[in-house]
Amino acid sequence: MISMEDHIRTRNSYEQAQAGIRHSDLSIPIIHNGKIRIQFAGEATHDRIFQTAVGAFLSGRRESDRILNDLKK
Ligand SMILES: Cc1cc2nc3c(=O)[nH]c(=O)nc-3n(C[C@H](O)[C@H](O)[C@H](O)COP(=O)(O)OP(=O)(O)OC[C@H]3O[C@@H](n4cnc5c(N)ncnc54)[C@H](O)[C@@H]3O)c2cc1C
């Protein structure tokens, strides 16, 4: 008999926020000497629709907007 587990390879593709941490906290960039150095995107960083592909997409757009706004300064 063929076991489906031998043929299906899946992993969870979403994160869960730990107690006391809001999803939006995960989107706070690392700033050094007044400049953004590291940014975070991905479904887990969206405050409302985490665990979704749309949340992941919107988080990428949020961070690209952040880059553009930072360049304008
Ligand atoms: C079975 C299943 C069904 C789903 N169905 C739906 C659905 O119907 N609708 C919906 O909206 N959402 C669905 N989701 C959730 C959706 O897939 C995720 O929310 C979305 O893919 C998250 O996108 P992401 O870019 O944040 O993360 P991911 O898609 O997980 O991308 C993260 C990437 O980073 C890479 N990576 C990880 N660590 C490292 C590292 N150290 N160095 C370099 N690369 C690294 C990974 O390989 C991966 O490619 C489903 C999820 C699963 C598991």
The ligand as an SDF file (V2000), in Angstrom:
LIG
                    3D

 53 58  0  0  0  0  0  0  0  0999 V2000
   -1.3160   24.2530    3.2840 C   0  0  0  0  0  0  0  0  0  0  0  0
   -1.4910   25.7480    3.2700 C   0  0  0  0  0  0  0  0  0  0  0  0
   -2.5760   26.2930    2.6210 C   0  0  0  0  0  0  0  0  0  0  0  0
   -2.7570   27.6810    2.6040 C   0  0  0  0  0  0  0  0  0  0  0  0
   -3.8350   28.2020    1.9710 N   0  0  0  0  0  0  0  0  0  0  0  0
   -4.0120   29.5280    1.9310 C   0  0  0  0  0  0  0  0  0  0  0  0
   -5.1260   30.1030    1.2390 C   0  0  0  0  0  0  0  0  0  0  0  0
   -5.9660   29.4100    0.6570 O   0  0  0  0  0  0  0  0  0  0  0  0
   -5.2490   31.4550    1.2120 N   0  0  0  0  0  0  0  0  0  0  0  0
   -4.3460   32.2690    1.8380 C   0  0  0  0  0  0  0  0  0  0  0  0
   -4.4750   33.5100    1.7680 O   0  0  0  0  0  0  0  0  0  0  0  0
   -3.2830   31.7570    2.5140 N   0  0  0  0  0  0  0  0  0  0  0  0
   -3.0980   30.4050    2.5680 C   0  0  0  0  0  0  0  0  0  0  0  0
   -2.0380   29.8760    3.2450 N   0  0  0  0  0  0  0  0  0  0  0  0
   -1.1150   30.7860    3.9310 C   0  0  0  0  0  0  0  0  0  0  0  0
   -0.1680   31.4400    2.9300 C   0  0  0  0  0  0  0  0  0  0  0  0
    0.4490   30.4250    2.1630 O   0  0  0  0  0  0  0  0  0  0  0  0
    0.9070   32.1710    3.7470 C   0  0  0  0  0  0  0  0  0  0  0  0
    0.2870   33.0920    4.6400 O   0  0  0  0  0  0  0  0  0  0  0  0
    1.8350   32.9590    2.8210 C   0  0  0  0  0  0  0  0  0  0  0  0
    2.4420   32.1010    1.8850 O   0  0  0  0  0  0  0  0  0  0  0  0
    2.9100   33.6100    3.6690 C   0  0  0  0  0  0  0  0  0  0  0  0
    3.7830   34.2810    2.7900 O   0  0  0  0  0  0  0  0  0  0  0  0
    5.1370   34.8390    3.3530 P   0  0  0  0  0  0  0  0  0  0  0  0
    5.8130   35.4950    2.2020 O   0  0  0  0  0  0  0  0  0  0  0  0
    4.8840   35.6320    4.5900 O   0  0  0  0  0  0  0  0  0  0  0  0
    5.9620   33.5400    3.8380 O   0  0  0  0  0  0  0  0  0  0  0  0
    6.3930   32.2700    2.9870 P   0  0  0  0  0  0  0  0  0  0  0  0
    5.5040   32.0630    1.8040 O   0  0  0  0  0  0  0  0  0  0  0  0
    6.4960   31.1680    4.0200 O   0  0  0  0  0  0  0  0  0  0  0  0
    7.8060   32.6850    2.4400 O   0  0  0  0  0  0  0  0  0  0  0  0
    8.9460   32.7010    3.2630 C   0  0  0  0  0  0  0  0  0  0  0  0
   10.1270   32.2980    2.4110 C   0  0  0  0  0  0  0  0  0  0  0  0
   11.3230   32.5130    3.1540 O   0  0  0  0  0  0  0  0  0  0  0  0
   12.1470   31.3850    2.9790 C   0  0  0  0  0  0  0  0  0  0  0  0
   13.0310   31.3170    4.1490 N   0  0  0  0  0  0  0  0  0  0  0  0
   12.7200   30.9420    5.4090 C   0  0  0  0  0  0  0  0  0  0  0  0
   13.7910   31.0270    6.2030 N   0  0  0  0  0  0  0  0  0  0  0  0
   14.7920   31.4610    5.4250 C   0  0  0  0  0  0  0  0  0  0  0  0
   16.1590   31.7490    5.6720 C   0  0  0  0  0  0  0  0  0  0  0  0
   16.7150   31.6060    6.8790 N   0  0  0  0  0  0  0  0  0  0  0  0
   16.9150   32.1670    4.6340 N   0  0  0  0  0  0  0  0  0  0  0  0
   16.3710   32.3470    3.4000 C   0  0  0  0  0  0  0  0  0  0  0  0
   15.0820   32.0870    3.1080 N   0  0  0  0  0  0  0  0  0  0  0  0
   14.3130   31.6510    4.1120 C   0  0  0  0  0  0  0  0  0  0  0  0
   11.2090   30.1960    2.8480 C   0  0  0  0  0  0  0  0  0  0  0  0
   11.8370   29.1360    2.1760 O   0  0  0  0  0  0  0  0  0  0  0  0
   10.0890   30.8190    2.0150 C   0  0  0  0  0  0  0  0  0  0  0  0
   10.3230   30.7070    0.6290 O   0  0  0  0  0  0  0  0  0  0  0  0
   -1.8310   28.5150    3.2520 C   0  0  0  0  0  0  0  0  0  0  0  0
   -0.7200   27.9480    3.9080 C   0  0  0  0  0  0  0  0  0  0  0  0
   -0.5600   26.5810    3.9140 C   0  0  0  0  0  0  0  0  0  0  0  0
    0.6410   25.9890    4.6100 C   0  0  0  0  0  0  0  0  0  0  0  0
  1  2  1  0
  2  3  1  0
  2 52  2  0
  3  4  2  0
  4  5  1  0
  4 50  1  0
  5  6  2  0
  6  7  1  0
  6 13  1  0
  7  8  2  0
  7  9  1  0
  9 10  1  0
 10 11  2  0
 10 12  1  0
 12 13  2  0
 13 14  1  0
 14 15  1  0
 14 50  1  0
 15 16  1  0
 16 17  1  0
 16 18  1  0
 18 19  1  0
 18 20  1  0
 20 21  1  0
 20 22  1  0
 22 23  1  0
 23 24  1  0
 24 25  2  0
 24 26  1  0
 24 27  1  0
 27 28  1  0
 28 29  2  0
 28 30  1  0
 28 31  1  0
 31 32  1  0
 32 33  1  0
 33 34  1  0
 33 48  1  0
 34 35  1  0
 35 36  1  0
 35 46  1  0
 36 37  1  0
 36 45  1  0
 37 38  2  0
 38 39  1  0
 39 40  1  0
 39 45  2  0
 40 41  1  0
 40 42  2  0
 42 43  1  0
 43 44  2  0
 44 45  1  0
 46 47  1  0
 46 48  1  0
 48 49  1  0
 50 51  2  0
 51 52  1  0
 52 53  1  0
M  END
$$$$
